[in-house]
Amino acid sequence: MIFRRALLLLEPAADAGAALSALRRVAPTLEHLLVLVQVPTSSPGWFDAEVPPTTEDEAGSSLGPLRESAAGAAKQIEVQLVPALDGDALATLCEAEQIELLVLGSRSLRALPMLYTLRKRQPVALLWSSETVSAAPLREVGCVALGQRARAAIGAFLRDHSTASLRVTLLSDVRPPPEAVASFREVVGIASPVASTEVVSWSSLRSWFQGSSADRPFDLLVLARLPLSVFLDVRWPAPALLLPPLASSRPFARRSLEVADLVDDGGPLRVRLDEEAAVGAPGVLPDQSIAFVSGGRVVATLGAVGGEAELPAGLRATSLGVYRMGGEGPANPVAAIEQMVEVLRPGERPVALIDAELPDEALRALAASSGPAEPEYITVRLRPTRSFTAIRDRLRAAGLAPRVVDARAVLDEGSALDVSEDVDPVRLARVASRMRRAGFPVVSILHRGPIHPWTEGFVALRAPGLWDADGARRGDRLRGPPVMALSPASATESIGGNRIELEHDNARARGWLLDAIRGSARTLHLQVYMALGDDVGSLVGDALAEAGARGVTVRVLVDSLHGLHGSFGATNPLLDRLSRSPGVELRISRPIHEMPSLTDLKRRDHRKLVVADGRVALVGGRNLSHEYYTGFDEVPLTEASSWREVPWLDAGARVEGTAVGALAASFREAWTEAGGAPFGITTPEPAGDSRARVIVHRGLRDARTLETYLELIASARSHLYVVNGFPLALELQHALLGALRRGVRVRVLSGHVTPTYGDQAFSGPWSAARTVATELVHSRLDPLVEAGADVRYFAVQGRPRLVGHDRRRAPARARQVRERRRAPLHRRQRQPRHHRVLLGERAGAAHRGRRAHPGLRGGPRRADGSVDAGAEGRPRVAPARAAPRVDAPLARGALGVATARREYTTL
């Protein structure tokens, strides 16, 4: 142990042998030792009854032998005779002499007032000897740490004074498992091995000293505090070292800090922090600086914003202490630690993820069946309704390891408060997939929701169905399959032999649609989300009826709620007319007849698809109505026009070749789910040299489209082009910010949910709500602008600053890929709606898709954000950074991603 300067305080005629022996063992490298022999005064006092009368001459005669016995205890030794010291005088002396350790020859009631005053003024450690002291070096040290502050003081002491040759036994009021003790050693920076703790209390400490200590002899006892009863009554089995009082580093009544364990997925360590608002309930942590401790030192200081922070990749600690900083920070970071968390990394033992809100009986059943052959359980908090401390307490009470990660941190999804609780099983499956891709051998998840999530490479189990009536577990399903999961894009077959064309023109899309219907000879399949009987809807409806009349098998599938047909007794005249047309079969998906739940309202089929004769497919985001299939130059807009008359800027793809078979199969799946009869599919002949993957998102069961987007963004190496007119999901916003940090060039084209004519928004139903939605769209883009992204708004020339809709949501990723789908980059992506993705591969496709998009060509712009002059009716873009709000609405989107060698495009 390292003490440099010590003071030995003796009573006259006291035997200093035991005290000097204890001092030599505790401070073998002492530089300076001051030995003071106190001569008591003649003032009366009830403490004086302990001290026999002693003259100054008698005391002085003992100094010579005392010098001899103290020889070798320090490099420099002073022995003095002094009058009895009070606490203030002793504190002044210790400050002047820079005393770190005060050694007392005996435990005396008379010394207590003096020591009490001293410890209030000076941070001095106190050492009392026992009756017999060995001369051998210290080997066994017992540390009494009853309470959190005592453990912090003991930890700080061991950081500075322990060595590899010492063996430490921690005597505490809790019994942490060996892994928790190992974490404590790492965070605090303790060189000595630390044994498992004994569970003791102050009332039982005396009996423990008399019993257990005989079986485990200590060379030294270290205490953070010492009650008077223990001071007087205990027969010390070894010298006792009382540590200096620990300075408080936390403001009074500060709410406790809540921190999740961290998941190392190879990138930055995302930290999720809360502040306990009530007992067991989390609250919002105010933005502030957070310190992270390892090895007894601060290894990182970060600013937490919205309860989130990121530690840099490459931090190799397996455990971290965390505390909130204030001012310059505490002198002793170990004493300031508020929470200790683990850093979880992939290992060899299989892992099972469990929902933190599983009932207590399920947790106890898991603990009862745990063992070396069982998976390692990691708990995932999906809802911020319970604090991390409360969750860990539940796990300990059930007998499970208190490892708790936060889904929001693993998925980097922000608050996720807009996501229904019904999709929690999907979020848990996404956490499992994310961890599997990082190397964690996740074999199963255990959820509590009514929806069975889609999984690949691991099994999903519902807690109530895992045990029988007697509490026995059914089979070994928690162990899962011994294979690793694939990414959403790689989980589907890459299909060669396709010709894929992109379009960003409503009139051209209308021509493609009518040509496909009128040119069909055998079958025509149409699926849309919404359908209206306006000019476009009636034109397409007539074409479908004509196809049915000439013998074509026409199947039409529409979402019941948003198609305004079949739910709550509603009848859509266009669909009703089609249903009575010969050769046309109409199906509606998920009709609602009673009071709907939130899930009923959100779990809708958002897919749009046309398949003609099984050889040509049209994929995109257009519904069947005027604004989706009418070009800007076809509509005479005025200030009096409704926003419904303004076209959406949308996108689509025309596919020929073998991938059409997979698209037809996805339609058949939705068709049979809606009650339609199955039908055969013939694999089409190859039609080109593009490869494609068809990715189907099945509403509540998965989030494959979102995961595909995240995978595409993560693969970008040079540039990203994004077209999006809806609020970005926070996961996608964070992913784009991460791309900017990697040096990827990010360009975003956005618009207005409610279009404007000049500075005036078009009127129409819900225009006020749509204007608010526009602000939300732009607020989600603001962080990208601040991070250096080039964000612009779509505008149309030929009318006073007409900014139209753009609902295209498409990623284009630079490995020759084009993705055609009805899956947005916006916030609703996380909600339970069905989508379909076609991921096509062909060299140069992303570049052609960018050229086809008027807003991504990077047309002229002015520094003041105004729209540049151009050809009449031609779209231009204006810079978002300078523009107050240039006003165009977007529909479907496009995302372009450039990797090191290839390009991909999604739409």
N, C-alpha and C positions, 0 to 999 in steps of 0.2 A: 504494500500500500504506500501511497505517496503523500506523506506529510513532511513539510520542510521545517516548520518552527512550532515548538510545543512548550507548554508551561506545566510544570508539576507542582501542585499546591498541596502542602503537607501541614498537619498539625504537629506541634512540638512532641518530640519523643516517639513519633509514629514510625513504624517499620515501613521503609520505602521499598523493600525488596520486591514485594509482589507487584507494586505499581510500576517499578522500573522494568521488571521482567515483561509485564504486559506491554509497556511502551516499546521495548526493543522488538517485540514480535509484530506489533501493529505498525510501527514506524521505523523500519530497519535502516532507512537512509536519511535519518534526521540530520539537518544541518545545524540547528541551534536549539538548545534546551535551557530554559530558565527554571530553576528550582527555587521556590519560595517557601520558607518556613514561617508560618504566622504565629505571632505572639499575641494571645488574646488580651483584650482590654479588661479592666476591672469593672466595667459597667454591668449592672445586674441584668439578667434576662433569663427567661425560663429555658432557653436553649443552652445556657451556660452550665446547666447541671450535667450535661454530657461530658464537659471538658474538665479534667482534673487541674488543680492549680499548678502553674508552671512559671518559673521565673525566666527573665530574659537571659540570665547567665546559663541556666540549664539548657535553654534552647540553643544558645550560641555554641555550647560545647558539642552539640551533635552535628555541626556543619562539616567538620573535618571528615568524620566517617561517612557522612552523606556524599561528600565530593568523591571519596574513594569508590563508594558503591555505584555512583552514577557514571564513572569513567567508562568511556567507550559507547555511551548511549547516543552521543551526537558528536559532530565535528567540533562544536563549540559549546561549552557548558558554563553556566553561571549559577552559583548557589548563594542565596541571600536570605537574611533574617529581616522580616518586615512586620509592621503592626497588622493586626487583623484587618482584612480588606472587606469593604462592603461591595455591593454589586456595581455601583457606578465607578468606584475606583478600579475594580477589576476590569470592567469594560474599557476604561480609558487606557489601562496598562496593556490589555490585549490588542487594542487598536494601535498603540504606539509601537509595540514589539512585533506586530503583524503575526500574532499567534493564530494558528489554525486548529490546534488540538490542545485542550485543557485536560490534564490527567489528575484525578483525585485519588488520594490515598485511601479514602473510606467513604461510605455512604452515611451521611449525617443529616439529621433534621436541621441542625444549625446552619448548614450550607445552602439549604433550599432557597431562602429569600435572596441570597447573593446570586445564586445560579439563575433564578427567575429573572432578575434584573439584567444579568449579563446577556442572556439569550434573547432578550428583547432588543438589545442594542448591537450585539456583535454576532455574526454567523460563525460561531466556534463549536467544534465537535467536542463532546465530553467522553472521557474514558475512565471507567471504574474497573479495578482489578477484582478478581475472585480470590478465594482463600489460598488456592494453590495454582501456580502458573508454571507451565512447562517452558523450557528454553528453546524448544524446537521451533522451526519456522511454522507460520500459519498454514494449515491445510484445509480444515473444515470450518466453514463460516455459516452460521444460521442468521437469516435476516427476517425480522418480524415486521410484516407489512399488513396491518389491519386497516383496510380502507384504501380508496383510490389515491388520495394525496400521499399516504404513507408509501404506497407502491411506487409513486412517482419519485419520492425522495430516495427510496432504496435504489431505484433504477439509476438515478443520477449519480449516486455514490458508487455503485458498481461499475458504471461507465468509466469513472475516473480512477478507481482504485483496484479493480479486479485484475487478476492475471490468470494465465492459462493453468498455473499450478494450483490455484485455489479451487475448491469444490464448494458450491453455494447451495444451501437448502433454503427455499423461500417458504416461510411460515405465514400463511395468509388466511383470510376468512372466506376465500373461495378456492376451489380446486380446479384450476384450468387443466385441460388435457395436455399431453406432452407437446403437441404441435403449437398450442397457444404459448407455452413456455418458450419454445424455440422462436416464435415470432417476437416475444418480449425481448429476448436476448438480441435478436437482429436489430430491432428498432432502436433499442437503448444503446446498443454497442457494448455488450458485456463479453469480456474475453473468457471469463470462467464458465465452466459447465454448470448448469442450474438444474437441480433435481426437482422432481414433482413436489408440490407443496402439501403440507399438512393443514387440515382445517382446524383453526383454533380461534378463540376469542380471548379478550383480556381476562374474563372471569375464569377461564380454564387454563390460562397460561402458567399459573403457579403449579398446578398439578402436572402439566405437561413437563415443566422443568424438572419436577421431582421424579417423573416416571419415564417418559419417552426419551428424555435427553440422556438417560443412563445407557440406553441402547445405541444412541447415536451421539457420542461425545463431540462437542464443538470446541474449537480453539478460540472462537470469538462470537459473541452475539451482537448484531447490529440492529438498532431500533430507530424508527423514525420519530416516535414519541414515547413517553414513559409516564403512565398514570402514577399518582402518589402511592396508591395502595400496592402496586407492583414494586415500586421503588423501595418501599420499606419492608415488605413481607417476604419477597422472593429470596430464596437461597440460590445465588447465582451459580450455575454450573460452569461458567466461563466468564472471562472479562467481557464487559458490556460497553459498546460504543454507541452513544446517543448522537444522532446526526443533527446538524444545525437546523433551525426552523426553516421550512420551505416557504420562500416568498410567494405570495399569491400572485398568479399571472392572469386571473380571469376576473372580469368585472362582476360585482355582486349581482346575483339573480339573473345572470346571463342564461338564455335558453341553451339547452344541450345541443351539441353538434351531431348531426346524423350523416354517416358516410357509408356508401355501399362498397363492398369488395370490388376490386378492379379485375378486368379481364384483359389479358395481354393477347391481342389478335395479330401482333406483328407491327401494328402502327402505333400512333400516340395512345397513351392510356387515358381513356375518357373517365372522368371522375364525376359522380353524381352526389351532391351534397344537399341536405335539408337542415332545417332548424326545428326542433320539437316545439310545436305550438301548444299542445296539451299533452296530457299523459298518454303516451303511446301513439300520438297522432303527429304526422309531419306538417311542417309549415314552410313557407318560402324563406330561403336564406338570403338576406340582403347582400348585394354585391360588395365584395371586400377581398382582401388579400388572404390567401391560405398558404400555410407552410407545411411542408412534408419532411418528415424526419426519418433517417435511417442511420444506423451506426452511431446514434446519439448526436448527430449533427443535422442541420437543415440541408437537404439535398436539392430542394426546389421551392420556389416561391411563385405562386400563380395568382392571377386575378380571377376570382370566380364570378361569372356573370349569369344571372338567372339560375343559380345553383349548379352550374356546369363549369368544368375546367378540364384542361388537357395537359397531361404530363408528357414530355418528349419521349419518343421511342428510344429503346436502348437502355432504359433504367432497369438494372438487373436485380433490384431488391425483391424479395419475396414477401416482405411485410413492410408497412409504412405507418408511422405515426402522423396524425393530422391535427392541426390546431389553427385557430383564427388569429391573425396577427393584429396588433394594435400599436401604433406609433413605431418605434424602432424595433419592437419585438423583445421578448424576454431574454435575459442573459443565459438562462438554462432552458433550452428547448425541450429537454426531456420532461421537465416539470410542467411545461405548457401543453403537453399532448392531451388532446381531448378524446380522440378515438384512435384505435389501431385497426388497420384493415389488411387483408391479404391481397397479394397480387397473384391471381390464378393463371397458371400456364398449363399447356397440354402435357399430359403424362401418359403412362401406359394403361392405367386402370380405367375401365369403362366408366362413363359418366351418365347419370340420369338427372334430368332437370325437373324440378317440381315447382308447382305454383305455390307462392308464399301464402295464399289464402286457403290452402287445403285445410279441412277440418282437423281438429286435434287428434281425433281417433285415427285418421289416416296417417298422420305424422308418427303416432306411436306404433302403428302397425309397420310402417317402414323401418323404424328403429329396431323393432323386435325381430325383423327378418334380415337385418343388415349383417354383413360378415365379409370376410376376405373374398368370397366368390361373388358377392353382390356388387352392383355399381356404386361408385362414389356419388353421393347426392349433393347437388348444388341447387339452392333455392333461388328462384327468380321472382323479384317483386314486379308485378305487372301493373298494379294500381297504387298510386301514392296515398293510400288510405291508412296505412299503418307504418310507423317509424321503423327504421332498420333495427334499432335497439329492441323494440317490441317483437319484431320477427325473430331476432336472434334469441331472445328470452324464450319464445315459444319453442324454438328448435331445441334449445338446451333442455327445457322441461320435458320434451318428448324423447330426448336421448339422441338427437341428430347433431351433426356438426353445424355450427352457426355460420355457414358460408352463405352470404346473401349478395346477389348481384342485381342490378337494376336494368330492366329491359330497355329503358329509355337511353341508358348509356351504351349498352351493347349495340343497339340499333341506331344510335345517334338520331333519334326521332323527335327530340324536343319534348314538350309537355305531354303530347299524345292525348290530351283531354278531349279532343274531338273524335276519338275512336271509341266505338261502342264496346261495352264490356263483353258482348257476345263474341267478339273476335279475339278475345284474349288467348284462346287455344292456338289461333293462327299466329299471334305474336310470340307465344312461347315456342312454337315450331320454328318461327323465323330466328329466334335467339339460338335455338339448337342448330339450325343450318349455318348461321353465322359462325358459331363456335366450332362446328365441324370443319368448315372451310379453313379455320385458323389452326386446325390440327387437334382439337379436343375430340377424344373418342366417344362422342355422345351416342348412346345406343337407344335411348328412350326418353320420352317426356311424360309427365303425369299431370294432367290438367283437371279442371272441375267444370268446364263449360259444356253446354248441350251440343255444340258443333264439333264434329270430328275433323280435325285439320288434315290437309294433304301433307304427306311426308315422303321423303325418299332417303333410304339408307338408315332410318331409325323408325321406331314405332311410337305411336301416340296412344296413350291409355287414359281412360277416364277413371278418377279415383274411386267413385262409388262401385264401379264394376270390377275392381281388381281383387277384392276379397269376397269370400263366401260368407254365409250367415254366421259361421263359427269364428270368423276372423282369420281364416287361413287364406294365404295368397293363392290365386288361381294360376298355376303354371309358372314358367320362368320368363314371362314376356318382358319384364323390366330389363332383362339382359340384352334384348334386341339383337339385330343381325350384325355380324362382324364386318360390315362394309362401310365405306365412307360416302357421304352425300356428294352429289354433283351440284354445280351451280345451276340456276334456273335455265340459262341459255344452253348449257352443255347437257342438260338433262333430257333434251329432246333430240330426235334424229336430224342430222343435217341432210337435206334432200337436194340432190342435184338435178339438173335438166330443166331449168326454168327461165322464162323471160318475164322480167318485172319492169313495168313502167311507172314512173311517179308523176303526179300532177298536183298543182296548187291552184287550179282554176275551176271555179264552180261550173261554168258553162261546159267546159270539157268533161267534167265529171258527170254532168247531166247527159251529155252525148254518149259517154261510155255506158251509163246505166240503161238508157233506152236502146242502144245497140245490142247490149247483152240480152235484154228481154225480147226484143223483136227478132233477134237472130237465133234464139233458142229453138231447138227442134224436139228434144225429149223431156228435159227437166229444167225447171227454173226455181231456185231456192232464194228467198229474200228474207233477211232478218234485220229489223230496225228496232230502235228504242222508242222513238216517237213517230207518229204519222198524222198528217193533217190533210184535209180535203181541199187545200188551196189549189192555185194554178198548177204547181209542180206535182202535188200529191194526186190531183185528178188526172194529170197527164200520165203519170206512172201507173196509176190504178187502171186506166183504160188499156194501157199496154199489157198489163198483167192479165186482164180479163180477155183480151184478144188472144194472148198466148194460150190460155186455158181453152178457149173456144176452138183453136185449131189443133188441139190434142196434146199440147204440152202439159205435163204434170207440174202444176205450180203449187209450191208450198210457201206460205207466208207466216213468219213468226214475229210477233210484236210483244213488247212488254205491256202487260195489261194495265198497270197503273198509269204509266206515262204515255201509253198509247191511247188512253182515255176510252178503253173498251173492256167491259167485263168486270171491272172493279166498282163496287158501290152502285151497281146498276147502270153505269154509264154505257152509252153506245156511241161509237165513232162512226159517222155516216159513211166515210170512205171504207173502213174495214167491214162494216156491215154489208155494204154493196159488194165488196170483194168476196165475202163469205158465201154470197148467194150466186156467184158467177160459176158457170160450169167449168170444171177442170181445175178450179182453185180451191185449195184447202187452207183454212186459216186456223192458226193456233195462237193462243195468248198465254204468256208465261206469268205464273204466280199471281192470279187474281186475288183480290182482297174483298171479302164480303162482310166482315165484322170490324169492330173497333181494332185498328191496327196497332201493333207494337212498333217501337222504333226500328227493330230489325226488319219488320215487314216493309216499312217505308224505305229503308236503305238497301235491302237485299234485292236489287233489281237487276235485270239483264240489260247491260249497256252496249252489247255487241251489235255491230253493223256488218253485214256481209251479203254479197250476191254471188251465187254460183250458177253458171249457165252450162247445161249439158255435161257437167263434171269436167270441163276442160278450161273454162275461163272463170276467174274469180275477181271480184272487186272488193277491196278491203279498205276501210278508212274510218272516219268518224262522223259521216253525214247522216242526219236523220232525214225522213221523207217529208220535206216542206220547202216552202219558197226560199227562205233565207240561206239554205244550205246549197241549193243548186242554181242560184241566180247570180250572174256576175255583176260587178259594180257598174259596168257600162250599160247594163240592161235595165237599170232602175232609175227613174227620174226622181231623185230625192230633192226635197225642199226642207226648209226649217220646220214646216208643219207636219212632216212625215213622222210616223211612229218608228221607234227603234226596231220594231219587228220587221220593217221593210228593208232595213239595212242588211246587206249580205254579210255572212260570216266569211272570213278568210279561213279556208279549210284545206285539207290535204287528203289524198287517196292514192291507191296503187291498183294497177291492173296486172294480174298474175296469170300466166299461161304455163302449163307444164305439170310435172309430177307433184309439186307442192299443193296443187289444187285438190288432190285427193285428201290430204290432211286437213285442209280447210273444210271440205265437204263433210269429213268425219266429225269435225267440231260442230258443224251445223246439225248433223244427225243426233249428236249427243244432246244438244239443247232441245231439239225437236221432240225426241222421245221423252225427255224430262217433262215437257209440256203436254204430254199425252198423245203425241203423234205416233203412228206406226213406224217401225224401223224400215229402212230401205237399203238396197244394195248400192255399193260405190265401186266404180271401175277406175282403176289407176290410169290416169291420163298418160299419153305419150310425152316424152321429153320435148321441150319447145325452145330451149336456149341453154346457155352455159352458166347461169347464176345458180348458186346454192341458197337454200332457205331453211329456216327452222320455224315451225309453227308452235307458238307458246300460248296455252290457254289458261286464263285466270278464272278460277271457279268461285267467284264471290266470297262467301264466308270461309271457304276451306283453305285458301292460300293467298299469297300476295306475290305471285310469280312475276307479274308485270313490273311491279315496283322493284323487286329484287333484280330483274333484268336490267332496268334502268340504272340502278346503283352499280351493277357490275360493268355496264358499258361506261359510265362516268369514271369509275375507278380505273378503267383500262386506258383512258385518254393520256396521251403523251405530248401532243403538240397543240391541238385545238378542240374546242367544243362549240357547236352551234345549237342554240336552243330557241324554239318557238313555242311560246306558252302564254295563254291569256287568262289562266286561272291561278288562284293562290298556290304557290309551290308548297308541296309537302315539305315539312322541315327537314326530313331525312334527305330529300333531294337538294334542298338549299345547302345543307351542311356538306353534302357530297360535292356540290359545285364549288363551295368555298375551299374544300380540300384540294380540288383540282387547281384552283387559282394559287394555292400555296405551293403546289408542285411546279408551278411555272407554266401551266396550261393556259392558253389564250381562250377565254370564254366570251362568246357573243350571244346576246339574248335579244329576241324580238318579242315584244309584248304588245298589249293594246288596252282597250277599255271594255269592261263588261257591258256598260251602257255607252254606245257610240255618241260622239258629239259633232255638232255642226258649228264650226268656229269654236267659240268658247261655251256654247250652249248645248247641254245634253238633250238628245232627242227625247220626246215624251213617249209615254206608253205605260202599260201595266208593269208594276214593280220597278219602275225606273229609279226611284229613290233608293230602294234596297240594292239595286245593281250599282248605283253610284258608290254606295258604301263598300260593296264588294270590290269595286275598282280600286279603292284605297287599300283594301286588304291585299289585292294582287301586287300593287306597287310597293307596299310595305315589306312584303316578302322578297322583293327584288332589291330593296335599299341596301341590305348588307352586301349583296353582290357588287353593286355600284361602288360602295365604300372600299371593297376589297380589290377593285381594279377591273371588274368586268365591263365590257362595252354593252350597255343596255339601251335599246331604242324602242320607240313606239311606232306602230304601223299607221301610216296616213295615206290618203288617196288624194291625188291632185285633180284639179278641174272643178272642185267645190271648195268653199271656204274652209280649209283645214278640216276636212272630213276624216275623222279617225274611226275606222270601222271595227267590227268584231274580228277577233282571231281566236278560235278555239282549238287550233291545231296544237297538239301536244306530241312532239316527236323528237326522239333522240337520234342523231346520225352519228355513228361511231366509225372511225376511219379505218376499218379493215375491210373494205369492199362490202359492207353490209347495209342492207336497207331493211328497216323494220316497218311493217305495215300493220297497224293495229287500231283498235278502238280503246286505247288505254292512256289516260292522261297523266301528265306530270304534276297534276295539281293535288290539292289537299284531299279531294274525294277519292283519290287512288287508294287511300288507306281504308276506305269504307267498303262494305261488302257488296260490290257490284261486279257482275261478270264482264270480262274483257277478253279480247283475242289479239294475239301478236303474231305477225309474220316477220321473221328475221331472215332477210335474204342476203346472200353474199355474191358480190361481183366487183372486180377491180373498177375503181373510178365511180362507183355508184353514189358515194357520199358527195363527190364533187358535182355530179350531174344533178343530184337532188338540191344542192345549194344553189346552182345556177337557175334551177327551175323556180326557186323561191324568190320572189321580188325583194323581200326584206333582207335576205341574207347575202345579197350581192354587194352590200356595202355601198349603196348609192350616195350621191352628194348630200352633204349636210352643212349646216351653218353653226357657228359657235353659239349663237343665241338660241338654238334649239328649234328654229322655225323650219318649215318644210320647203325644200328647194323647188324651184320651178322645173317642170318636166313636161313630158308629153301629156296631152289632155287625158285625164282618167287613169294615168299610170301611177301605180303605188310607189311611194318613196318612204324613207324612214327618217326619223328625227332623233337626235341623241337624247336619251333619258336624263343624262347628267345635268344638262342645261335646260331642258324643256320643262315648263311648269306642269303640264299634263297634255301631251299631244294625244289626239283622241281617236284611236281606231280599235274596233273589236276583232279578236282573233277566235278561231274555233279550234280545230285540231292542230297539232304542233309538230315540230321536227327537232331532233337532236342529232347533231353531227359530232362524232368523236374520232380523233386521229390518234392512233397508236404509233409505235415506233416504225412499223413497216406496213400497216394496213389501215383501211378506213372502213367505218361502219355507219349506216344510216338507219334510223328508226322513225316510223311515222305512226 
